[in-house]
């Protein structure tokens, strides 16, 4: 009796190609790293705006920009959580069915 292996579960745990291959990570890890880099970049924007505002640049336009970037950070954070959680649950389901 042979067991079939779900090809999607094999892909999910396969090493990534290209630049990420050196880290021996999976595409799921690469996705998490990409989300992390995106969130870090957005946090950098917020930090720069905060420094500008803190140094006397508290004009209405700067405060409005800070509000917009803060909302964007919240959106990105929630999106990353949803993407990683949903993908993780899908991988778990595939692994259970294999």
ChimeraX commands (.cxc) that place a marker at each C-alpha (Angstrom):
marker #1 position 0.00,0.00,0.00 radius 0.5
marker #1 position 1.57,3.29,-1.03 radius 0.5
marker #1 position 0.86,6.66,0.48 radius 0.5
marker #1 position 0.36,9.54,-1.87 radius 0.5
marker #1 position 2.04,12.83,-1.02 radius 0.5
marker #1 position 0.23,16.07,-1.59 radius 0.5
marker #1 position 2.39,18.05,-4.06 radius 0.5
marker #1 position 1.36,21.34,-2.44 radius 0.5
marker #1 position 2.72,20.26,0.93 radius 0.5
marker #1 position 5.99,19.30,-0.76 radius 0.5
marker #1 position 6.17,22.76,-2.36 radius 0.5
marker #1 position 5.46,24.48,0.96 radius 0.5
marker #1 position 8.43,22.84,2.61 radius 0.5
marker #1 position 10.77,22.97,-0.38 radius 0.5
marker #1 position 13.74,25.34,-0.26 radius 0.5
marker #1 position 13.29,28.60,-2.09 radius 0.5
marker #1 position 15.23,29.46,-5.22 radius 0.5
marker #1 position 17.28,32.54,-5.88 radius 0.5
marker #1 position 18.54,34.89,-3.19 radius 0.5
marker #1 position 16.67,33.17,-0.36 radius 0.5
marker #1 position 18.14,29.76,-1.23 radius 0.5
marker #1 position 21.30,30.58,0.70 radius 0.5
marker #1 position 19.32,30.72,3.93 radius 0.5
marker #1 position 17.86,27.23,3.28 radius 0.5
marker #1 position 14.39,28.56,4.03 radius 0.5
marker #1 position 11.02,27.59,2.67 radius 0.5
marker #1 position 8.75,29.87,0.69 radius 0.5
marker #1 position 6.65,30.29,3.83 radius 0.5
marker #1 position 9.70,31.62,5.67 radius 0.5
marker #1 position 10.49,33.86,2.69 radius 0.5
marker #1 position 6.95,35.24,2.84 radius 0.5
marker #1 position 7.30,35.95,6.56 radius 0.5
marker #1 position 10.65,37.66,5.99 radius 0.5
marker #1 position 9.17,39.80,3.22 radius 0.5
marker #1 position 6.33,40.89,5.52 radius 0.5
marker #1 position 8.89,41.66,8.22 radius 0.5
marker #1 position 10.94,43.80,5.85 radius 0.5
marker #1 position 7.83,45.66,4.72 radius 0.5
marker #1 position 6.79,46.34,8.32 radius 0.5
marker #1 position 10.32,47.45,9.21 radius 0.5
marker #1 position 10.32,49.91,6.31 radius 0.5
marker #1 position 6.97,51.33,7.37 radius 0.5
marker #1 position 8.15,51.62,10.97 radius 0.5
marker #1 position 11.17,53.54,9.68 radius 0.5
marker #1 position 8.86,56.02,7.95 radius 0.5
marker #1 position 6.91,56.49,11.17 radius 0.5
marker #1 position 10.10,56.96,13.16 radius 0.5
marker #1 position 11.39,59.60,10.73 radius 0.5
marker #1 position 8.10,61.48,10.83 radius 0.5
marker #1 position 8.04,61.27,14.62 radius 0.5
marker #1 position 11.54,62.70,14.80 radius 0.5
marker #1 position 10.59,65.50,12.41 radius 0.5
marker #1 position 7.50,66.35,14.45 radius 0.5
marker #1 position 9.45,66.12,17.70 radius 0.5
marker #1 position 12.03,68.57,16.38 radius 0.5
marker #1 position 9.48,71.33,15.93 radius 0.5
marker #1 position 7.98,70.29,12.60 radius 0.5
marker #1 position 4.53,69.86,14.08 radius 0.5
marker #1 position 2.67,71.47,11.19 radius 0.5
marker #1 position -0.80,70.18,10.36 radius 0.5
marker #1 position 0.51,68.61,7.15 radius 0.5
marker #1 position 3.15,66.62,9.06 radius 0.5
marker #1 position 0.59,65.49,11.65 radius 0.5
marker #1 position -1.78,64.43,8.89 radius 0.5
marker #1 position 1.02,62.50,7.17 radius 0.5
marker #1 position 1.86,60.82,10.48 radius 0.5
marker #1 position -1.78,59.78,10.90 radius 0.5
marker #1 position -1.89,58.36,7.38 radius 0.5
marker #1 position 1.36,56.43,7.84 radius 0.5
marker #1 position 0.13,55.11,11.20 radius 0.5
marker #1 position -3.04,53.82,9.59 radius 0.5
marker #1 position -0.97,52.23,6.84 radius 0.5
marker #1 position 1.17,50.51,9.49 radius 0.5
marker #1 position -1.95,49.13,11.14 radius 0.5
marker #1 position -3.26,47.88,7.81 radius 0.5
marker #1 position 0.06,46.22,6.92 radius 0.5
marker #1 position 0.35,44.65,10.35 radius 0.5
marker #1 position -3.14,43.19,10.20 radius 0.5
marker #1 position -2.62,42.01,6.62 radius 0.5
marker #1 position 0.65,40.26,7.48 radius 0.5
marker #1 position -0.98,38.51,10.43 radius 0.5
marker #1 position -3.91,37.38,8.29 radius 0.5
marker #1 position -1.70,36.19,5.43 radius 0.5
marker #1 position 0.67,34.24,7.65 radius 0.5
marker #1 position -2.10,32.74,9.80 radius 0.5
marker #1 position -4.24,31.72,6.83 radius 0.5
marker #1 position -1.30,30.20,5.01 radius 0.5
marker #1 position -0.17,28.39,8.13 radius 0.5
marker #1 position -3.63,26.93,8.67 radius 0.5
marker #1 position -3.79,25.85,5.01 radius 0.5
marker #1 position -0.41,24.12,5.33 radius 0.5
marker #1 position -1.58,22.41,8.51 radius 0.5
marker #1 position -4.72,21.19,6.76 radius 0.5
marker #1 position -2.70,19.88,3.81 radius 0.5
marker #1 position -0.30,18.09,6.14 radius 0.5
marker #1 position -3.19,16.41,7.97 radius 0.5
marker #1 position -4.70,15.18,4.70 radius 0.5
marker #1 position -1.43,13.74,3.40 radius 0.5
marker link #1:1,2 radius 0.2
marker link #1:2,3 radius 0.2
marker link #1:3,4 radius 0.2
marker link #1:4,5 radius 0.2
marker link #1:5,6 radius 0.2
marker link #1:6,7 radius 0.2
marker link #1:7,8 radius 0.2
marker link #1:8,9 radius 0.2
marker link #1:9,10 radius 0.2
marker link #1:10,11 radius 0.2
marker link #1:11,12 radius 0.2
marker link #1:12,13 radius 0.2
marker link #1:13,14 radius 0.2
marker link #1:14,15 radius 0.2
marker link #1:15,16 radius 0.2
marker link #1:16,17 radius 0.2
marker link #1:17,18 radius 0.2
marker link #1:18,19 radius 0.2
marker link #1:19,20 radius 0.2
marker link #1:20,21 radius 0.2
marker link #1:21,22 radius 0.2
marker link #1:22,23 radius 0.2
marker link #1:23,24 radius 0.2
marker link #1:24,25 radius 0.2
marker link #1:25,26 radius 0.2
marker link #1:26,27 radius 0.2
marker link #1:27,28 radius 0.2
marker link #1:28,29 radius 0.2
marker link #1:29,30 radius 0.2
marker link #1:30,31 radius 0.2
marker link #1:31,32 radius 0.2
marker link #1:32,33 radius 0.2
marker link #1:33,34 radius 0.2
marker link #1:34,35 radius 0.2
marker link #1:35,36 radius 0.2
marker link #1:36,37 radius 0.2
marker link #1:37,38 radius 0.2
marker link #1:38,39 radius 0.2
marker link #1:39,40 radius 0.2
marker link #1:40,41 radius 0.2
marker link #1:41,42 radius 0.2
marker link #1:42,43 radius 0.2
marker link #1:43,44 radius 0.2
marker link #1:44,45 radius 0.2
marker link #1:45,46 radius 0.2
marker link #1:46,47 radius 0.2
marker link #1:47,48 radius 0.2
marker link #1:48,49 radius 0.2
marker link #1:49,50 radius 0.2
marker link #1:50,51 radius 0.2
marker link #1:51,52 radius 0.2
marker link #1:52,53 radius 0.2
marker link #1:53,54 radius 0.2
marker link #1:54,55 radius 0.2
marker link #1:55,56 radius 0.2
marker link #1:56,57 radius 0.2
marker link #1:57,58 radius 0.2
marker link #1:58,59 radius 0.2
marker link #1:59,60 radius 0.2
marker link #1:60,61 radius 0.2
marker link #1:61,62 radius 0.2
marker link #1:62,63 radius 0.2
marker link #1:63,64 radius 0.2
marker link #1:64,65 radius 0.2
marker link #1:65,66 radius 0.2
marker link #1:66,67 radius 0.2
marker link #1:67,68 radius 0.2
marker link #1:68,69 radius 0.2
marker link #1:69,70 radius 0.2
marker link #1:70,71 radius 0.2
marker link #1:71,72 radius 0.2
marker link #1:72,73 radius 0.2
marker link #1:73,74 radius 0.2
marker link #1:74,75 radius 0.2
marker link #1:75,76 radius 0.2
marker link #1:76,77 radius 0.2
marker link #1:77,78 radius 0.2
marker link #1:78,79 radius 0.2
marker link #1:79,80 radius 0.2
marker link #1:80,81 radius 0.2
marker link #1:81,82 radius 0.2
marker link #1:82,83 radius 0.2
marker link #1:83,84 radius 0.2
marker link #1:84,85 radius 0.2
marker link #1:85,86 radius 0.2
marker link #1:86,87 radius 0.2
marker link #1:87,88 radius 0.2
marker link #1:88,89 radius 0.2
marker link #1:89,90 radius 0.2
marker link #1:90,91 radius 0.2
marker link #1:91,92 radius 0.2
marker link #1:92,93 radius 0.2
marker link #1:93,94 radius 0.2
marker link #1:94,95 radius 0.2
marker link #1:95,96 radius 0.2
marker link #1:96,97 radius 0.2
marker link #1:97,98 radius 0.2
view
